[in-house]
């Protein structure tokens, strides 16, 4: 009888152990954002410039953009890089719309503004020139523009700057007459965030943090000022 009870107890213990093992949840492997970005990479990009008027330009954002002139488009693709300069007027506001496209020529912007991806992306526009002693290397100069983001999506109770839609003004004091607009689309790699935690603000349009993440897009648009 005792042997039967012992065997029964051991069998019950084995069954309970197996059930406990089945209930254990294997933790999900963290996503490597640098390799699995959660969106397609752009094959080509359209930058659509339109002279405009703006309203409500406090802080980083613009509340209203009113197009006032003829649009022109500067396009860059993996197959055909573009080195043609664009002509901009000092003191003028421009509505800037960015359209990322796949190989088929279809817009993939929507992939970048989902609730998950909107937390991880921000365009930056940096004024640069070629170094005098090395014409293959760029150096940053004081910004020739003031850029305002137009998105109304929210992040941690604040308007979330992304940059697919926005407006910029070429400063009256902009110099030299020829420079490059270095446009970067940053993909934030957690645990980094788009918010500067020390100051509790987003990074300015021309000063991305070196520790934010990787880049989904980077190119240089030659600019001639009028």
Backbone bond lengths (Angstrom), bond angles and torsions (degrees), N, CA, C in turn:
res aa  C-N    CA-C-N  psi(-1)  N-CA   C-N-CA  omega(-1)  CA-C   N-CA-C  phi
1 X - - - 1.465 - - 1.528 110.22 -
2 X 1.343 114.99 -42.93 1.459 118.38 179.97 1.520 111.24 -64.58
3 X 1.382 115.35 -38.07 1.456 118.76 178.05 1.517 111.45 -62.91
4 X 1.348 115.78 -38.80 1.462 120.36 179.35 1.529 110.86 -64.81
5 X 1.344 116.42 -42.81 1.465 119.89 178.53 1.531 111.32 -63.91
6 X 1.364 115.30 -39.33 1.464 119.23 -179.89 1.523 111.29 -65.38
7 X 1.334 115.65 -43.40 1.472 119.79 179.21 1.522 110.74 -63.84
8 X 1.345 114.67 -40.87 1.468 118.92 179.44 1.523 111.17 -63.82
9 X 1.337 116.28 -41.53 1.468 120.85 179.21 1.515 111.98 -63.96
10 X 1.335 115.63 -42.78 1.467 118.94 179.00 1.522 111.18 -64.25
11 X 1.312 116.24 -41.30 1.471 119.98 179.50 1.521 110.59 -62.73
12 X 1.343 116.02 -41.69 1.469 120.17 179.76 1.532 110.87 -64.64
13 X 1.342 116.67 -40.16 1.450 121.51 179.02 1.521 111.04 -62.94
14 X 1.348 116.40 -41.80 1.472 120.57 179.39 1.520 110.60 -63.73
15 X 1.353 116.00 -43.21 1.472 120.31 -179.96 1.521 110.97 -62.70
16 X 1.348 117.08 -44.43 1.465 120.98 179.91 1.522 111.48 -64.26
17 X 1.350 115.99 -38.30 1.466 119.81 178.50 1.527 111.13 -63.96
18 X 1.343 115.44 -41.27 1.470 119.66 -179.96 1.522 110.53 -66.62
19 X 1.332 116.24 -39.89 1.464 119.36 178.92 1.522 110.79 -64.89
20 X 1.348 115.79 -40.30 1.456 119.30 178.89 1.513 111.52 -62.82
21 X 1.341 116.09 -38.70 1.461 119.80 179.31 1.515 111.19 -65.70
22 X 1.348 115.81 -36.62 1.464 120.01 179.66 1.515 111.74 -66.35
23 X 1.327 117.28 -29.66 1.460 121.41 -176.70 1.530 112.33 -79.40
24 X 1.341 117.21 -14.61 1.453 119.09 -179.09 1.520 110.44 -66.39
25 X 1.309 117.05 135.32 1.463 122.48 -178.72 1.519 109.09 -99.58
26 X 1.309 115.20 123.14 1.458 119.56 177.64 1.518 109.00 -76.50
27 X 1.324 118.90 120.90 1.474 120.27 -178.67 1.524 111.27 -61.41
28 X 1.353 115.32 141.95 1.453 120.04 178.78 1.519 109.98 -69.92
29 X 1.314 114.99 143.08 1.454 120.33 177.99 1.526 109.46 -70.81
30 X 1.342 118.71 128.01 1.469 119.99 -179.77 1.521 111.24 -57.97
31 X 1.335 115.63 143.47 1.459 120.70 179.31 1.520 109.65 -76.62
32 X 1.296 116.44 129.07 1.464 121.61 174.93 1.522 107.37 -86.39
33 X 1.357 116.37 99.15 1.459 120.58 -174.93 1.522 112.15 -63.28
34 X 1.312 117.16 -26.11 1.466 119.33 179.95 1.521 111.33 -68.44
35 X 1.346 116.94 -27.06 1.458 121.00 -179.36 1.521 112.19 -106.74
36 X 1.335 117.36 -37.77 1.464 121.77 -179.39 1.525 107.95 -113.64
37 X 1.309 116.40 87.32 1.462 120.39 -169.24 1.524 113.70 -82.59
38 X 1.317 117.37 -14.52 1.462 119.20 176.54 1.521 113.57 82.85
39 X 1.327 117.72 12.19 1.463 121.35 178.09 1.521 108.46 -157.96
40 X 1.350 115.76 162.86 1.456 120.19 174.70 1.525 109.60 -72.40
41 X 1.313 116.38 153.27 1.457 121.20 174.03 1.523 109.05 -89.82
42 X 1.325 118.00 142.13 1.465 119.67 -177.55 1.526 112.31 -67.77
43 X 1.333 115.00 137.18 1.458 121.02 173.10 1.528 109.75 -92.25
44 X 1.342 115.78 -36.46 1.458 120.76 175.60 1.522 108.72 -143.30
45 X 1.329 115.70 161.60 1.461 121.13 -177.28 1.516 109.84 -140.08
46 X 1.332 116.05 131.80 1.465 122.21 173.97 1.525 109.11 -103.57
47 X 1.329 116.07 131.08 1.461 122.35 172.21 1.530 106.84 -112.28
48 X 1.312 116.31 113.56 1.459 121.74 -175.11 1.524 108.64 -104.40
49 X 1.328 116.31 116.79 1.455 123.46 -178.22 1.532 109.22 -106.21
50 X 1.341 116.88 131.33 1.458 121.85 178.08 1.524 109.12 -138.90
51 X 1.348 119.01 123.39 1.470 119.52 173.54 1.525 109.49 -55.52
52 X 1.328 116.60 141.83 1.460 118.39 -173.16 1.520 111.42 -153.39
53 X 1.328 114.39 171.63 1.452 122.88 166.29 1.523 107.27 -114.07
54 X 1.313 116.40 152.82 1.460 120.26 -177.85 1.520 110.47 -129.68
55 X 1.323 114.06 155.55 1.464 121.19 175.31 1.522 108.49 -135.39
56 X 1.321 116.06 139.98 1.461 120.66 178.01 1.508 112.14 68.73
57 X 1.333 116.18 76.03 1.465 120.14 -177.58 1.525 112.13 -114.27
58 X 1.308 117.13 30.70 1.460 120.18 177.78 1.513 111.44 -71.92
59 X 1.308 116.49 143.38 1.460 120.45 177.87 1.521 111.88 65.96
60 X 1.332 116.25 -139.14 1.460 121.48 -175.17 1.521 113.33 -88.58
61 X 1.342 117.32 -6.29 1.456 119.43 -165.88 1.522 113.06 -121.40
62 X 1.346 114.40 161.40 1.458 122.33 172.22 1.524 106.99 -118.68
63 X 1.332 116.06 136.62 1.464 120.14 -177.19 1.522 112.95 -87.60
64 X 1.340 116.72 -32.39 1.465 119.37 -176.70 1.521 109.93 -147.36
65 X 1.336 115.31 134.54 1.460 122.15 177.59 1.527 108.26 -120.87
66 X 1.327 116.30 126.71 1.465 121.41 -179.94 1.527 107.82 -117.85
67 X 1.330 117.07 109.37 1.457 120.73 -179.71 1.521 110.26 -66.46
68 X 1.342 115.86 136.43 1.470 120.60 -174.12 1.527 113.29 -131.25
69 X 1.274 119.82 10.36 1.457 120.29 -177.33 1.510 111.99 -158.91
70 X 1.307 115.12 -171.74 1.460 121.40 -178.02 1.529 110.56 -82.04
71 X 1.315 115.91 135.58 1.464 121.54 -179.38 1.525 110.74 -81.87
72 X 1.329 115.73 152.54 1.457 120.77 169.12 1.519 107.94 -138.61
73 X 1.321 116.05 150.88 1.462 121.65 -173.07 1.524 111.04 -120.59
74 X 1.309 115.46 133.29 1.461 122.70 173.68 1.525 106.74 -111.39
75 X 1.331 116.76 122.25 1.464 121.40 -173.72 1.517 111.28 -117.43
76 X 1.304 114.59 139.05 1.468 121.76 177.19 1.522 107.69 -128.58
77 X 1.335 117.23 135.67 1.465 119.97 176.81 1.519 109.87 -136.74
78 X 1.329 115.70 160.72 1.455 120.82 177.68 1.525 111.11 -63.67
79 X 1.326 115.63 -30.41 1.459 120.83 -178.30 1.529 112.20 -81.37
80 X 1.351 115.64 -35.33 1.460 119.62 -174.57 1.524 109.92 -136.40
81 X 1.334 118.34 89.67 1.467 120.51 176.07 1.530 110.58 -61.26
82 X 1.323 115.20 152.13 1.460 121.11 -176.75 1.527 109.43 -115.83
83 X 1.323 117.09 123.71 1.460 121.29 179.07 1.527 111.34 -116.97
84 X 1.332 116.01 11.23 1.459 120.08 179.91 1.530 110.04 -76.20
85 X 1.335 117.85 131.38 1.473 119.45 179.33 1.522 111.54 -75.72
86 X 1.330 114.93 153.09 1.454 120.80 172.11 1.528 108.07 -105.11
87 X 1.321 116.45 149.41 1.466 121.46 -179.54 1.516 109.39 -102.75
88 X 1.336 116.31 124.25 1.461 122.09 179.27 1.527 109.50 -124.24
89 X 1.325 115.30 149.47 1.462 120.69 -179.47 1.524 111.00 -100.68
90 X 1.305 115.84 134.20 1.459 120.24 174.64 1.528 110.20 -60.54
91 X 1.329 115.84 141.92 1.458 121.29 178.12 1.509 115.33 80.31
92 X 1.335 118.10 -2.44 1.462 122.32 -176.14 1.526 111.08 -98.33
93 X 1.327 115.59 141.16 1.461 121.97 172.70 1.525 109.31 -89.55
94 X 1.336 115.98 139.60 1.462 121.95 176.99 1.525 109.96 -127.15
95 X 1.319 114.71 132.89 1.462 121.58 171.02 1.523 106.46 -80.20
96 X 1.332 117.36 122.67 1.463 121.64 -179.13 1.527 109.76 -115.62
97 X 1.324 115.41 118.81 1.457 122.03 176.20 1.526 108.44 -116.27
98 X 1.323 116.18 134.72 1.456 121.98 -177.95 1.522 109.07 -114.44
99 X 1.327 116.04 129.12 1.470 120.91 179.56 1.527 108.53 -123.31
100 X 1.324 116.45 111.93 1.457 121.85 174.27 1.525 109.09 -85.62
101 X 1.337 116.80 137.86 1.458 120.38 -176.80 1.529 111.22 -130.62
102 X 1.334 115.43 152.30 1.458 120.58 174.63 1.527 109.97 -88.52
103 X 1.316 116.97 -174.63 1.462 120.98 -177.11 1.523 112.01 -61.08
104 X 1.324 116.60 -30.69 1.463 121.31 -179.66 1.521 112.81 -79.20
105 X 1.332 117.65 -2.70 1.451 120.86 -179.95 1.513 113.93 83.89
106 X 1.338 117.05 15.20 1.459 121.51 -179.54 1.527 110.04 -95.10
107 X 1.326 117.12 141.56 1.464 120.96 178.72 1.523 110.43 -65.46
108 X 1.333 115.19 136.49 1.466 120.52 175.55 1.532 110.63 -116.90
109 X 1.338 116.66 16.17 1.472 120.14 -178.99 1.517 112.52 -54.81
110 X 1.346 116.46 -39.41 1.470 119.85 -176.53 1.521 112.41 -58.76
111 X 1.328 117.37 -27.66 1.459 120.13 179.84 1.530 112.29 -68.14
112 X 1.330 116.30 -21.60 1.460 121.56 -175.56 1.534 113.38 -95.15
113 X 1.316 117.18 -7.20 1.467 119.56 -176.13 1.530 112.01 -120.87
114 X 1.333 117.13 20.70 1.457 119.80 170.13 1.531 107.83 -66.82
115 X 1.333 118.71 162.60 1.470 119.37 179.26 1.521 113.71 -52.86
116 X 1.337 116.91 -35.87 1.460 119.51 -179.20 1.527 111.48 -76.27
117 X 1.335 116.83 -44.68 1.459 120.17 -174.21 1.523 113.41 -77.46
118 X 1.315 117.61 -28.96 1.473 120.35 179.42 1.525 111.44 -62.74
119 X 1.323 116.72 -24.90 1.468 120.97 177.12 1.522 112.55 -72.69
120 X 1.342 116.01 -16.40 1.458 120.58 -167.88 1.528 114.32 -113.13
121 X 1.347 118.12 -1.43 1.460 119.27 -172.72 1.521 112.97 -126.24
122 X 1.329 115.48 142.08 1.459 121.59 175.33 1.525 109.31 -158.06
123 X 1.349 115.21 132.08 1.461 121.40 173.94 1.527 109.66 -83.63
124 X 1.340 115.46 143.98 1.455 122.45 173.38 1.526 108.21 -127.96
125 X 1.345 116.18 144.86 1.457 122.29 -179.06 1.530 108.34 -125.99
126 X 1.324 116.74 112.17 1.450 122.36 -171.70 1.528 109.68 -120.19
127 X 1.311 116.96 131.12 1.462 122.16 178.48 1.523 109.42 -82.34
128 X 1.343 116.07 129.90 1.461 120.31 -178.57 1.527 110.96 -142.54
129 X 1.324 114.94 159.80 1.463 122.47 172.61 1.523 107.44 -134.49
130 X 1.334 115.68 164.59 1.457 120.20 175.19 1.518 109.79 -78.85
131 X 1.304 116.62 140.61 1.454 120.43 177.10 1.523 110.11 -64.37
132 X 1.325 116.00 141.58 1.462 120.55 -178.57 1.524 112.20 -66.42
133 X 1.331 116.89 -33.13 1.459 119.95 -177.60 1.526 113.07 -91.96
134 X 1.336 116.42 -3.47 1.463 120.32 178.53 1.527 108.54 -155.20
135 X 1.312 116.86 98.29 1.455 121.68 -172.93 1.534 113.51 -74.74
136 X 1.327 116.95 5.90 1.454 120.22 176.37 1.531 111.66 -107.26
137 X 1.326 116.63 0.95 1.467 121.33 -177.55 1.525 109.46 -120.45
138 X 1.334 116.03 134.47 1.461 121.51 179.76 1.527 110.26 -94.70
139 X 1.329 114.88 150.75 1.462 119.89 170.99 1.530 108.35 -130.19
140 X 1.308 115.14 145.76 1.462 121.08 -178.51 1.523 110.31 -78.39
141 X 1.338 115.68 137.94 1.459 121.43 175.63 1.527 108.25 -118.45
142 X 1.326 115.77 171.36 1.459 119.37 175.86 1.525 108.86 -59.18
143 X 1.326 116.52 137.07 1.462 120.19 -171.84 1.526 111.83 -57.77
144 X 1.340 114.93 134.13 1.458 121.57 176.64 1.527 112.36 -90.12
145 X 1.323 115.88 -2.43 1.459 119.86 -178.22 1.528 110.30 -134.29
146 X 1.340 114.53 164.12 1.461 122.52 167.58 1.515 106.21 -120.72
147 X 1.330 116.21 119.18 1.464 120.85 -175.41 1.526 110.43 -109.27
148 X 1.356 115.63 142.17 1.461 122.21 177.67 1.532 109.77 -128.37
149 X 1.321 115.73 128.61 1.464 120.91 177.24 1.527 110.17 -75.67
150 X 1.347 116.23 146.11 1.469 119.85 -177.24 1.523 113.58 -110.51
151 X 1.330 118.56 -7.23 1.468 120.04 -177.76 1.534 111.98 -63.90
152 X 1.310 115.69 150.96 1.471 121.13 178.65 1.525 112.02 -115.03
153 X 1.334 118.02 5.33 1.457 120.61 175.46 1.528 109.06 -63.33
154 X 1.335 116.28 154.77 1.457 121.09 -175.05 1.531 110.79 -113.32
155 X 1.329 115.06 149.97 1.458 122.74 174.51 1.522 108.07 -143.71
156 X 1.326 116.19 116.70 1.469 122.63 -179.51 1.528 111.36 52.11
157 X 1.332 115.59 43.28 1.456 121.22 175.87 1.516 114.69 79.84
158 X 1.326 117.97 5.88 1.458 121.87 -179.97 1.534 109.38 -121.70
159 X 1.346 116.24 154.53 1.465 119.31 171.41 1.513 108.84 -61.91
160 X 1.318 114.59 137.06 1.461 121.55 -171.89 1.530 110.36 -99.00
161 X 1.327 119.41 112.52 1.459 121.13 179.65 1.528 111.27 -76.34
162 X 1.331 116.38 125.25 1.464 120.42 176.60 1.532 109.52 -121.02
163 X 1.349 117.68 -63.05 1.452 119.17 172.72 1.514 116.09 116.35
164 X 1.327 118.09 6.06 1.459 118.68 172.33 1.533 110.29 -68.24
165 X 1.310 115.60 -24.91 1.460 121.49 178.06 1.525 108.01 -135.68
166 X 1.329 115.92 132.14 1.460 119.33 -178.83 1.514 110.80 -175.76
167 X 1.314 116.42 -175.18 1.465 121.85 179.33 1.522 108.85 -143.83
168 X 1.336 115.29 147.72 1.458 118.95 176.63 1.517 109.69 -139.26
169 X 1.329 114.87 152.07 1.457 121.96 176.07 1.521 108.84 -114.23
170 X 1.332 115.58 132.23 1.459 119.99 172.64 1.522 107.24 -79.14
171 X 1.317 117.32 124.59 1.457 121.53 -176.20 1.529 111.33 -67.03
172 X 1.329 115.93 146.00 1.470 120.12 175.28 1.522 111.09 -61.06
173 X 1.324 115.67 -30.42 1.463 121.27 -177.49 1.526 113.16 -89.59
174 X 1.332 117.91 6.52 1.460 121.53 -175.68 1.526 111.81 -57.57
175 X 1.313 115.72 134.05 1.464 122.02 179.86 1.527 108.22 -157.03
176 X 1.334 118.22 147.55 1.458 130.09 1.94 1.526 111.80 -79.68
177 X 1.335 115.70 -176.71 1.459 120.18 -177.66 1.525 112.61 -69.34
178 X 1.327 116.55 -24.38 1.469 120.78 176.28 1.532 109.07 -122.20
179 X 1.309 115.57 128.04 1.468 120.68 175.81 1.514 108.24 -151.78
180 X 1.316 116.27 -177.40 1.461 121.60 179.88 1.523 109.16 -120.57
181 X 1.327 114.71 138.23 1.455 120.54 172.56 1.529 107.06 -96.73
182 X 1.322 115.32 103.36 1.464 121.90 179.91 1.530 108.29 -82.66
183 X 1.328 115.95 109.40 1.469 120.80 -177.09 1.522 108.94 -104.68
184 X 1.318 115.66 125.12 1.456 122.95 -176.77 1.528 109.25 -125.26
185 X 1.324 116.32 132.09 1.461 121.06 170.61 1.525 107.15 -107.60
186 X 1.320 115.54 107.18 1.462 121.38 -178.01 1.525 110.54 -84.55
187 X 1.324 115.85 135.87 1.466 122.82 171.08 1.528 106.64 -108.00
188 X 1.319 116.22 107.99 1.463 121.67 -176.01 1.527 110.13 -67.51
189 X 1.316 115.72 135.99 1.464 121.65 177.58 1.523 109.02 -107.54
190 X 1.349 117.97 108.05 1.469 120.15 177.68 1.527 110.10 -55.51
191 X 1.332 118.64 146.27 1.472 127.33 13.51 1.523 115.18 -82.31
192 X 1.331 118.98 2.74 1.466 119.78 174.52 1.530 109.22 -63.59
193 X 1.322 116.97 158.72 1.460 121.80 178.30 1.527 109.00 -137.40
194 X 1.336 115.02 170.74 1.464 120.22 177.15 1.523 111.93 -75.02
195 X 1.314 116.30 -11.54 1.457 121.10 -176.39 1.525 110.19 -99.83
196 X 1.322 115.61 130.76 1.460 121.48 172.99 1.532 107.86 -73.71
197 X 1.313 117.07 104.23 1.472 121.09 -172.69 1.529 112.15 -65.77
198 X 1.326 117.14 -27.16 1.461 118.83 179.61 1.527 111.37 -67.17
199 X 1.345 116.07 -35.41 1.458 120.00 -176.88 1.521 112.81 -111.15
200 X 1.347 116.61 -5.39 1.460 122.73 -179.50 1.535 111.63 56.40
201 X 1.324 115.58 40.38 1.457 121.88 177.16 1.524 109.12 -136.76
202 X 1.332 115.75 161.39 1.453 120.09 174.08 1.526 109.74 -75.20
203 X 1.316 115.65 156.21 1.454 119.73 177.81 1.526 110.15 -71.18
204 X 1.343 119.17 138.31 1.464 122.06 -178.98 1.522 112.23 -60.06
205 X 1.336 115.78 158.58 1.465 122.10 -174.31 1.528 113.32 -59.41
206 X 1.334 118.21 -21.61 1.461 120.52 -176.86 1.528 113.08 -116.13
207 X 1.342 116.80 12.79 1.472 119.32 -176.97 1.530 111.37 -138.97
208 X 1.328 116.90 71.41 1.467 118.31 176.14 1.527 110.89 -68.48
209 X 1.319 115.88 146.43 1.457 119.49 176.16 1.527 109.85 -74.43
210 X 1.323 115.85 140.84 1.458 119.75 178.73 1.518 112.26 -67.55
211 X 1.330 117.09 -18.18 1.464 120.54 -176.32 1.525 112.53 -103.47
212 X 1.353 117.64 9.61 1.463 119.93 -176.64 1.520 112.17 -68.07
213 X 1.348 116.68 -42.54 1.455 118.23 -176.81 1.511 112.91 161.24
214 X 1.330 114.95 -148.73 1.453 121.18 -178.37 1.527 109.40 -103.83
215 X 1.323 116.83 -175.14 1.464 121.00 -175.05 1.520 110.71 -122.89
216 X 1.314 115.40 126.57 1.466 120.75 175.36 1.524 110.94 -84.55
217 X 1.328 116.33 -21.00 1.467 120.96 -178.61 1.526 108.68 -156.90
218 X 1.320 116.43 138.15 1.461 120.88 169.95 1.519 108.53 -151.89
219 X 1.323 116.47 128.62 1.456 121.20 178.10 1.522 109.80 -154.25
220 X 1.327 115.22 171.37 1.462 121.72 -177.38 1.525 108.94 -125.57
221 X 1.331 116.53 120.64 1.458 121.27 176.55 1.525 108.77 -98.80
222 X 1.337 117.98 118.35 1.475 119.76 177.20 1.539 109.48 -68.94
223 X 1.326 116.69 133.75 1.467 122.06 -178.15 1.519 109.75 -123.24
224 X 1.335 115.79 134.82 1.457 122.23 170.45 1.514 108.12 -115.92
225 X 1.331 116.93 125.36 1.460 121.39 -176.91 1.526 111.27 -91.54
226 X 1.335 113.73 143.78 1.468 120.59 177.59 1.518 109.96 -118.41
